[in-house]
Amino acid sequence: MGILNMIKGQLIDVIEWSDSSSSTMVHKYDMNGKEIMMGAQLTVREGQAAIFVNEGQLADVFGPGRYELQTSNMPIMTALKSWKYGFNSPFKSDVYFVNTKQFLDQKWGTSNPVMMRDAEFGMIRLRAFGIYSFKVSDPTAFLKEVFGTSALFTVDGVEGQIKRTIVSGLSDAIAESKIPALDLAANYDELGNYTMNAVNPKLAPLGLTLCSFVVENISLPEEVEKTMDKRTSMGVLGNLDQYAKYQAAEAMREAANNDGSGMAGMGVGMGAGAAMGQMFAQSFGQQAAPAAQAAPAAAQPMATCPACGAQIAAGAKFCPECGAKQNAAAFCPECGAQITAGAKFCPECGTKL
């Protein structure tokens, strides 16, 4: 019995792995020098995949479920071993458990500003940050291309590669979309979808897939933000002329309510009053000018030609209709009234003749 128990102690009859961390991607099952018993139970939980590697060569991959290791469910391993006696002997193989769940809330950001050509501001630099999630979509490719024979592999091993690929994809998305800098905040979702579609083909050869990509913020340079603030302030103020008048009126009110005396107070009051008076004068001048322009010119006095009876300008020497010479003294040049010869003043308007 002692020998039998010793032999059984060198065999593994249950293979499973429980992950208690949030960042472990690959865990190598610890054989501790033992061999796997034929007929052993293999348990693969949801969000996991078990990979068997025999003498450095990938043998079998098992998805979620419970398996009894027999010839029927290990065809590749059977072919590699070429056992002729029913595959009943124990065998030694490396077993890797791969986490296929999503790794959430991964941070990304631009370590250096991204250059962008904007139609309104010209060349500007942008910084951006957000979160993303990813998972292992192809355990076989992930083993061959990434973790190899590592006994433990975490998110830190691929984080840098994914972040740099994301920043490159986002830069292409911003450049190709040609979205103005002022409208970037309204297109975060579109930029995120475009970036994810551009990044996934680059991660597929590594056995990885980007599940979600969120642009949390895209920040503009400080100078551009100040310019935007000024434009916003101007839009809020509206009519700058009315605002200036309001400011002058407020200054006069404050000067009037100031209890302090002295030349400083008088200066403030006089300055505010002068500014207010100047603005009112300009305002009234602007209002009066159109009225003056709109006023019709005074009607020219008319007279009647004694020869043909045509209406002619008062004081004309000849009639434009019949050519008859007119007596200039017969009509008042100011109002056109008929006057007697030799009169020194017009009897109607009093104009000196």
DRENDO-1510 file (C-alpha; in Angstrom, 1 decimal, always signed):
<recs>
REC; n; res; u; v; w
REC; 1; MET; +0.0; +0.0; +0.0 .
REC; 2; GLY; +2.9; +2.3; +0.7 .
REC; 3; ILE; +4.3; +2.0; -2.7 .
REC; 4; LEU; +0.8; +2.4; -4.3 .
REC; 5; ASN; +0.1; +5.5; -2.3 .
REC; 6; MET; +3.5; +6.9; -3.3 .
REC; 7; ILE; +2.8; +6.4; -7.0 .
REC; 8; LYS; -0.7; +8.0; -6.7 .
REC; 9; GLY; +0.9; +10.9; -4.9 .
REC; 10; GLN; +3.0; +11.6; -8.0 .
REC; 11; LEU; -0.1; +11.8; -10.2 .
REC; 12; ILE; -2.5; +14.8; -10.7 .
REC; 13; ASP; -6.1; +13.9; -10.9 .
REC; 14; VAL; -7.8; +17.4; -10.8 .
REC; 15; ILE; -6.6; +20.4; -12.9 .
REC; 16; GLU; -8.3; +23.8; -12.3 .
REC; 17; TRP; -7.5; +27.4; -11.5 .
REC; 18; SER; -9.3; +30.1; -9.6 .
REC; 19; ASP; -8.3; +33.6; -10.4 .
REC; 20; SER; -8.4; +36.0; -7.4 .
REC; 21; SER; -6.7; +39.0; -9.2 .
REC; 22; SER; -8.0; +41.5; -11.7 .
REC; 23; SER; -4.9; +41.8; -13.9 .
REC; 24; THR; -3.7; +38.2; -14.4 .
REC; 25; MET; -3.9; +37.2; -18.1 .
REC; 26; VAL; -2.0; +33.9; -18.1 .
REC; 27; HIS; -1.3; +31.4; -15.2 .
REC; 28; LYS; +0.9; +28.3; -15.6 .
REC; 29; TYR; -0.5; +25.4; -13.7 .
REC; 30; ASP; +2.1; +24.2; -11.1 .
REC; 31; MET; +2.9; +20.5; -11.8 .
REC; 32; ASN; +5.4; +20.4; -8.9 .
REC; 33; GLY; +7.2; +17.6; -10.7 .
REC; 34; LYS; +4.1; +15.4; -11.0 .
REC; 35; GLU; +2.5; +13.9; -14.1 .
REC; 36; ILE; -1.1; +14.1; -15.2 .
REC; 37; MET; -3.2; +10.9; -14.6 .
REC; 38; MET; -5.1; +9.6; -17.5 .
REC; 39; GLY; -8.8; +10.1; -16.7 .
REC; 40; ALA; -8.0; +13.2; -14.7 .
REC; 41; GLN; -10.7; +15.9; -14.4 .
REC; 42; LEU; -10.0; +19.2; -16.1 .
REC; 43; THR; -12.3; +22.1; -15.1 .
REC; 44; VAL; -12.2; +25.3; -17.2 .
REC; 45; ARG; -14.4; +28.1; -15.9 .
REC; 46; GLU; -16.2; +30.8; -17.9 .
REC; 47; GLY; -13.8; +33.4; -19.0 .
REC; 48; GLN; -10.9; +30.9; -19.2 .
REC; 49; ALA; -9.2; +28.7; -21.7 .
REC; 50; ALA; -6.8; +25.9; -20.9 .
REC; 51; ILE; -3.8; +25.3; -23.3 .
REC; 52; PHE; -1.7; +22.1; -23.1 .
REC; 53; VAL; +1.9; +22.4; -24.3 .
REC; 54; ASN; +3.8; +19.2; -24.9 .
REC; 55; GLU; +7.6; +19.4; -25.1 .
REC; 56; GLY; +7.4; +23.0; -26.3 .
REC; 57; GLN; +4.7; +22.4; -28.9 .
REC; 58; LEU; +1.1; +23.5; -28.5 .
REC; 59; ALA; -1.0; +20.3; -28.2 .
REC; 60; ASP; -4.7; +21.0; -27.2 .
REC; 61; VAL; -6.9; +24.0; -26.3 .
REC; 62; PHE; -10.0; +23.6; -24.1 .
REC; 63; GLY; -12.8; +26.1; -23.6 .
REC; 64; PRO; -15.1; +26.5; -20.6 .
REC; 65; GLY; -16.5; +23.1; -19.3 .
REC; 66; ARG; -15.5; +20.0; -17.4 .
REC; 67; TYR; -13.4; +17.3; -19.2 .
REC; 68; GLU; -12.1; +13.8; -18.4 .
REC; 69; LEU; -8.8; +13.5; -20.1 .
REC; 70; GLN; -9.1; +10.5; -22.4 .
REC; 71; THR; -7.9; +9.7; -25.9 .
REC; 72; SER; -11.3; +10.8; -27.3 .
REC; 73; ASN; -11.0; +14.4; -26.3 .
REC; 74; MET; -7.2; +14.8; -26.7 .
REC; 75; PRO; -6.6; +13.8; -30.4 .
REC; 76; ILE; -3.6; +16.1; -30.9 .
REC; 77; MET; -1.9; +14.9; -27.7 .
REC; 78; THR; -2.5; +11.3; -28.7 .
REC; 79; ALA; -0.9; +11.9; -32.1 .
REC; 80; LEU; +2.1; +13.6; -30.6 .
REC; 81; LYS; +2.7; +10.8; -28.1 .
REC; 82; SER; +1.9; +8.0; -30.6 .
REC; 83; TRP; +0.9; +5.7; -27.8 .
REC; 84; LYS; -0.2; +2.3; -28.9 .
REC; 85; TYR; -1.8; +0.9; -25.8 .
REC; 86; GLY; -4.9; +2.9; -25.3 .
REC; 87; PHE; -3.3; +6.1; -24.0 .
REC; 88; ASN; -3.6; +4.8; -20.4 .
REC; 89; SER; -0.2; +5.8; -19.1 .
REC; 90; PRO; +0.3; +9.1; -17.2 .
REC; 91; PHE; +1.8; +12.0; -19.2 .
REC; 92; LYS; +3.6; +15.1; -18.4 .
REC; 93; SER; +2.6; +18.4; -20.1 .
REC; 94; ASP; +2.6; +22.1; -19.3 .
REC; 95; VAL; -0.9; +23.5; -18.8 .
REC; 96; TYR; -1.6; +27.3; -19.2 .
REC; 97; PHE; -4.8; +28.9; -18.1 .
REC; 98; VAL; -5.6; +32.0; -20.2 .
REC; 99; ASN; -8.1; +34.7; -18.9 .
REC; 100; THR; -10.5; +35.5; -21.8 .
REC; 101; LYS; -12.6; +37.9; -19.8 .
REC; 102; GLN; -12.6; +41.7; -20.4 .
REC; 103; PHE; -10.0; +43.8; -18.6 .
REC; 104; LEU; -12.0; +47.0; -17.8 .
REC; 105; ASP; -11.1; +50.6; -16.9 .
REC; 106; GLN; -7.7; +50.7; -18.5 .
REC; 107; LYS; -6.4; +54.2; -18.8 .
REC; 108; TRP; -4.9; +55.8; -21.9 .
REC; 109; GLY; -3.6; +59.2; -22.7 .
REC; 110; THR; -1.3; +61.1; -25.0 .
REC; 111; SER; +2.2; +61.4; -23.6 .
REC; 112; ASN; +3.0; +64.1; -26.1 .
REC; 113; PRO; +0.7; +66.6; -27.8 .
REC; 114; VAL; -0.9; +65.5; -31.1 .
REC; 115; MET; -0.5; +68.0; -34.0 .
REC; 116; MET; -3.6; +69.0; -35.9 .
REC; 117; ARG; -4.3; +71.4; -38.7 .
REC; 118; ASP; -7.5; +73.4; -38.0 .
REC; 119; ALA; -9.2; +75.6; -40.5 .
REC; 120; GLU; -9.9; +78.4; -37.9 .
REC; 121; PHE; -6.9; +78.3; -35.6 .
REC; 122; GLY; -4.2; +76.8; -37.9 .
REC; 123; MET; -1.7; +74.4; -36.4 .
REC; 124; ILE; -2.7; +73.4; -32.9 .
REC; 125; ARG; -1.6; +70.8; -30.4 .
REC; 126; LEU; -4.1; +68.5; -28.7 .
REC; 127; ARG; -4.0; +66.3; -25.7 .
REC; 128; ALA; -6.5; +63.6; -24.9 .
REC; 129; PHE; -7.2; +60.8; -22.4 .
REC; 130; GLY; -9.9; +58.2; -21.6 .
REC; 131; ILE; -10.4; +54.6; -20.9 .
REC; 132; TYR; -10.6; +51.3; -22.8 .
REC; 133; SER; -11.3; +47.6; -22.3 .
REC; 134; PHE; -9.8; +44.6; -24.1 .
REC; 135; LYS; -9.6; +40.8; -23.9 .
REC; 136; VAL; -7.8; +37.8; -25.3 .
REC; 137; SER; -9.8; +36.7; -28.4 .
REC; 138; ASP; -7.4; +34.0; -29.7 .
REC; 139; PRO; -5.5; +32.1; -26.9 .
REC; 140; THR; -3.4; +30.2; -29.4 .
REC; 141; ALA; -2.1; +33.4; -31.1 .
REC; 142; PHE; -1.6; +35.0; -27.7 .
REC; 143; LEU; +0.6; +32.2; -26.6 .
REC; 144; LYS; +2.7; +32.1; -29.7 .
REC; 145; GLU; +3.1; +35.9; -30.2 .
REC; 146; VAL; +3.0; +37.3; -26.6 .
REC; 147; PHE; +3.5; +35.4; -23.5 .
REC; 148; GLY; +5.4; +32.3; -24.8 .
REC; 149; THR; +6.5; +30.2; -21.8 .
REC; 150; SER; +6.0; +32.8; -19.1 .
REC; 151; ALA; +4.6; +31.2; -15.9 .
REC; 152; LEU; +2.7; +34.4; -15.1 .
REC; 153; PHE; +1.6; +37.2; -17.4 .
REC; 154; THR; -0.3; +40.3; -16.4 .
REC; 155; VAL; -2.0; +43.3; -18.1 .
REC; 156; ASP; +1.2; +45.3; -17.6 .
REC; 157; GLY; +2.9; +43.2; -20.3 .
REC; 158; VAL; +0.6; +44.4; -23.1 .
REC; 159; GLU; -0.6; +47.8; -21.7 .
REC; 160; GLY; +2.2; +49.9; -23.3 .
REC; 161; GLN; +1.7; +48.2; -26.7 .
REC; 162; ILE; -2.1; +48.8; -26.6 .
REC; 163; LYS; -1.8; +52.4; -25.5 .
REC; 164; ARG; +0.6; +53.4; -28.2 .
REC; 165; THR; -1.5; +51.7; -30.8 .
REC; 166; ILE; -4.6; +53.6; -29.5 .
REC; 167; VAL; -2.9; +57.0; -29.6 .
REC; 168; SER; -1.7; +56.3; -33.2 .
REC; 169; GLY; -5.2; +55.3; -34.2 .
REC; 170; LEU; -6.8; +58.4; -32.5 .
REC; 171; SER; -4.3; +60.7; -34.3 .
REC; 172; ASP; -5.3; +59.3; -37.6 .
REC; 173; ALA; -9.0; +59.6; -36.7 .
REC; 174; ILE; -8.7; +63.3; -35.8 .
REC; 175; ALA; -6.7; +64.0; -39.0 .
REC; 176; GLU; -9.0; +62.2; -41.4 .
REC; 177; SER; -12.2; +63.3; -39.8 .
REC; 178; LYS; -11.3; +67.0; -40.3 .
REC; 179; ILE; -13.6; +68.0; -37.5 .
REC; 180; PRO; -13.0; +71.6; -36.4 .
REC; 181; ALA; -11.3; +72.0; -33.0 .
REC; 182; LEU; -14.4; +73.7; -31.6 .
REC; 183; ASP; -16.6; +70.7; -32.5 .
REC; 184; LEU; -14.4; +67.9; -31.2 .
REC; 185; ALA; -16.3; +67.7; -27.9 .
REC; 186; ALA; -19.5; +66.9; -29.8 .
REC; 187; ASN; -17.9; +64.0; -31.7 .
REC; 188; TYR; -16.3; +61.9; -29.0 .
REC; 189; ASP; -18.4; +58.8; -29.7 .
REC; 190; GLU; -17.6; +59.0; -33.5 .
REC; 191; LEU; -13.9; +59.4; -32.8 .
REC; 192; GLY; -14.0; +56.5; -30.3 .
REC; 193; ASN; -15.7; +54.1; -32.8 .
REC; 194; TYR; -13.4; +55.1; -35.6 .
REC; 195; THR; -10.3; +54.6; -33.4 .
REC; 196; MET; -11.5; +51.2; -32.2 .
REC; 197; ASN; -12.1; +50.0; -35.8 .
REC; 198; ALA; -8.6; +51.2; -36.8 .
REC; 199; VAL; -6.9; +49.6; -33.8 .
REC; 200; ASN; -8.4; +46.1; -33.8 .
REC; 201; PRO; -6.8; +44.9; -37.0 .
REC; 202; LYS; -3.4; +45.8; -35.5 .
REC; 203; LEU; -4.1; +43.9; -32.3 .
REC; 204; ALA; -5.6; +40.8; -34.0 .
REC; 205; PRO; -2.3; +39.2; -34.8 .
REC; 206; LEU; -1.5; +39.3; -31.1 .
REC; 207; GLY; -4.7; +37.5; -30.2 .
REC; 208; LEU; -6.2; +40.6; -28.6 .
REC; 209; THR; -9.4; +42.6; -29.2 .
REC; 210; LEU; -10.3; +46.1; -28.2 .
REC; 211; CYS; -13.9; +45.8; -26.7 .
REC; 212; SER; -14.6; +49.4; -25.9 .
REC; 213; PHE; -12.8; +52.8; -26.3 .
REC; 214; VAL; -14.0; +56.0; -24.6 .
REC; 215; VAL; -12.6; +59.5; -25.3 .
REC; 216; GLU; -13.1; +61.3; -22.0 .
REC; 217; ASN; -11.6; +64.6; -22.9 .
REC; 218; ILE; -9.6; +66.4; -25.7 .
REC; 219; SER; -7.9; +69.5; -24.4 .
REC; 220; LEU; -6.7; +72.4; -26.5 .
REC; 221; PRO; -3.7; +74.6; -25.8 .
REC; 222; GLU; -4.1; +77.3; -23.2 .
REC; 223; GLU; -3.8; +80.1; -25.8 .
REC; 224; VAL; -6.6; +78.7; -27.9 .
REC; 225; GLU; -8.8; +78.2; -24.8 .
REC; 226; LYS; -8.3; +81.9; -23.8 .
REC; 227; THR; -9.3; +82.9; -27.4 .
REC; 228; MET; -12.4; +80.8; -27.1 .
REC; 229; ASP; -13.3; +82.4; -23.7 .
REC; 230; LYS; -13.0; +85.9; -25.2 .
REC; 231; ARG; -15.3; +85.0; -28.1 .
REC; 232; THR; -17.8; +83.5; -25.7 .
REC; 233; SER; -17.7; +86.7; -23.6 .
REC; 234; MET; -18.3; +88.9; -26.7 .
REC; 235; GLY; -21.2; +86.7; -27.7 .
REC; 236; VAL; -22.7; +87.0; -24.2 .
REC; 237; LEU; -22.3; +90.8; -24.2 .
REC; 238; GLY; -24.1; +91.3; -27.5 .
REC; 239; ASN; -24.2; +95.0; -28.6 .
REC; 240; LEU; -20.9; +96.4; -27.4 .
REC; 241; ASP; -22.1; +100.0; -27.9 .
REC; 242; GLN; -25.0; +99.5; -25.5 .
REC; 243; TYR; -22.7; +97.7; -23.1 .
REC; 244; ALA; -20.2; +100.6; -23.1 .
REC; 245; LYS; -23.0; +103.0; -22.4 .
REC; 246; TYR; -24.2; +100.8; -19.5 .
REC; 247; GLN; -20.7; +100.7; -18.1 .
REC; 248; ALA; -20.4; +104.5; -18.2 .
REC; 249; ALA; -23.8; +104.9; -16.5 .
REC; 250; GLU; -22.7; +102.5; -13.8 .
REC; 251; ALA; -19.4; +104.5; -13.3 .
REC; 252; MET; -21.4; +107.7; -12.9 .
REC; 253; ARG; -23.7; +106.1; -10.4 .
REC; 254; GLU; -20.8; +104.8; -8.4 .
REC; 255; ALA; -19.1; +108.1; -8.5 .
REC; 256; ALA; -22.3; +109.8; -7.3 .
REC; 257; ASN; -22.7; +107.4; -4.4 .
REC; 258; ASN; -19.0; +107.7; -3.4 .
REC; 259; ASP; -18.9; +109.5; +0.0 .
REC; 260; GLY; -15.2; +110.3; -0.4 .
REC; 261; SER; -14.2; +113.8; -1.2 .
REC; 262; GLY; -11.1; +115.3; -2.9 .
REC; 263; MET; -9.7; +115.7; -6.3 .
REC; 264; ALA; -9.6; +112.0; -7.0 .
REC; 265; GLY; -13.4; +111.7; -6.5 .
REC; 266; MET; -14.0; +114.8; -8.6 .
REC; 267; GLY; -11.7; +113.4; -11.3 .
REC; 268; VAL; -13.6; +110.1; -11.4 .
REC; 269; GLY; -17.0; +111.9; -11.6 .
REC; 270; MET; -15.8; +114.4; -14.3 .
REC; 271; GLY; -14.2; +111.6; -16.4 .
REC; 272; ALA; -17.3; +109.4; -16.2 .
REC; 273; GLY; -19.6; +112.4; -17.0 .
REC; 274; ALA; -17.4; +113.4; -20.0 .
REC; 275; ALA; -17.4; +109.9; -21.3 .
REC; 276; MET; -21.2; +109.6; -20.9 .
REC; 277; GLY; -21.8; +113.0; -22.6 .
REC; 278; GLN; -19.5; +112.0; -25.5 .
REC; 279; MET; -21.3; +108.7; -26.1 .
REC; 280; PHE; -24.7; +110.4; -25.9 .
REC; 281; ALA; -23.6; +113.1; -28.4 .
REC; 282; GLN; -22.3; +110.4; -30.7 .
REC; 283; SER; -25.6; +108.5; -30.3 .
REC; 284; PHE; -27.8; +111.6; -31.0 .
REC; 285; GLY; -25.5; +112.6; -33.9 .
REC; 286; GLN; -25.9; +109.2; -35.5 .
REC; 287; GLN; -29.7; +109.4; -35.0 .
REC; 288; ALA; -29.9; +112.9; -36.3 .
REC; 289; ALA; -27.8; +112.3; -39.4 .
REC; 290; PRO; -30.2; +110.0; -41.1 .
REC; 291; ALA; -33.1; +112.3; -40.4 .
REC; 292; ALA; -31.2; +115.2; -42.0 .
REC; 293; GLN; -30.4; +113.1; -45.0 .
REC; 294; ALA; -34.0; +112.0; -45.3 .
REC; 295; ALA; -35.4; +115.6; -45.2 .
REC; 296; PRO; -36.6; +116.8; -48.7 .
REC; 297; ALA; -35.1; +119.8; -50.2 .
REC; 298; ALA; -37.1; +123.1; -50.1 .
REC; 299; ALA; -39.3; +123.7; -53.2 .
REC; 300; GLN; -37.9; +126.4; -55.6 .
REC; 301; PRO; -40.3; +129.4; -56.1 .
REC; 302; MET; -42.0; +129.4; -59.5 .
REC; 303; ALA; -43.5; +132.2; -61.7 .
REC; 304; THR; -45.7; +132.5; -64.9 .
REC; 305; CYS; -44.4; +133.6; -68.2 .
REC; 306; PRO; -46.6; +136.6; -69.4 .
REC; 307; ALA; -46.1; +135.6; -73.0 .
REC; 308; CYS; -47.1; +131.9; -73.1 .
REC; 309; GLY; -48.3; +131.2; -69.5 .
REC; 310; ALA; -45.7; +128.5; -68.8 .
REC; 311; GLN; -44.4; +127.9; -65.3 .
REC; 312; ILE; -40.8; +129.1; -65.0 .
REC; 313; ALA; -38.4; +129.6; -62.2 .
REC; 314; ALA; -38.8; +132.9; -60.4 .
REC; 315; GLY; -36.1; +135.4; -61.5 .
REC; 316; ALA; -35.4; +133.7; -64.9 .
REC; 317; LYS; -34.4; +136.1; -67.7 .
REC; 318; PHE; -35.9; +134.1; -70.5 .
REC; 319; CYS; -38.8; +131.6; -70.8 .
REC; 320; PRO; -37.6; +128.1; -71.6 .
REC; 321; GLU; -40.8; +127.4; -73.5 .
REC; 322; CYS; -41.2; +130.4; -75.8 .
REC; 323; GLY; -37.9; +132.3; -75.3 .
REC; 324; ALA; -39.7; +135.5; -74.4 .
REC; 325; LYS; -37.6; +137.9; -72.3 .
REC; 326; GLN; -38.8; +138.1; -68.7 .
REC; 327; ASN; -39.0; +141.2; -66.5 .
REC; 328; ALA; -36.9; +140.2; -63.6 .
REC; 329; ALA; -38.5; +142.8; -61.5 .
REC; 330; ALA; -42.0; +141.6; -62.2 .
REC; 331; PHE; -41.6; +138.6; -60.0 .
REC; 332; CYS; -40.1; +138.1; -56.5 .
REC; 333; PRO; -37.0; +135.8; -56.8 .
REC; 334; GLU; -37.7; +134.4; -53.3 .
REC; 335; CYS; -41.4; +133.5; -53.3 .
REC; 336; GLY; -42.3; +134.2; -57.0 .
REC; 337; ALA; -45.1; +136.6; -56.2 .
REC; 338; GLN; -45.9; +139.2; -58.9 .
REC; 339; ILE; -44.8; +142.7; -57.9 .
REC; 340; THR; -45.1; +146.2; -59.4 .
REC; 341; ALA; -42.3; +147.7; -61.3 .
REC; 342; GLY; -39.9; +149.8; -59.3 .
REC; 343; ALA; -40.8; +148.1; -55.9 .
REC; 344; LYS; -37.9; +147.8; -53.5 .
REC; 345; PHE; -39.5; +145.0; -51.4 .
REC; 346; CYS; -41.7; +142.1; -52.1 .
REC; 347; PRO; -45.2; +142.7; -50.8 .
REC; 348; GLU; -45.7; +139.0; -50.0 .
REC; 349; CYS; -42.4; +137.9; -48.3 .
REC; 350; GLY; -40.6; +141.2; -47.8 .
REC; 351; THR; -37.5; +140.2; -49.7 .
REC; 352; LYS; -35.4; +143.2; -50.8 .
REC; 353; LEU; -35.4; +143.5; -54.5 .
</recs>
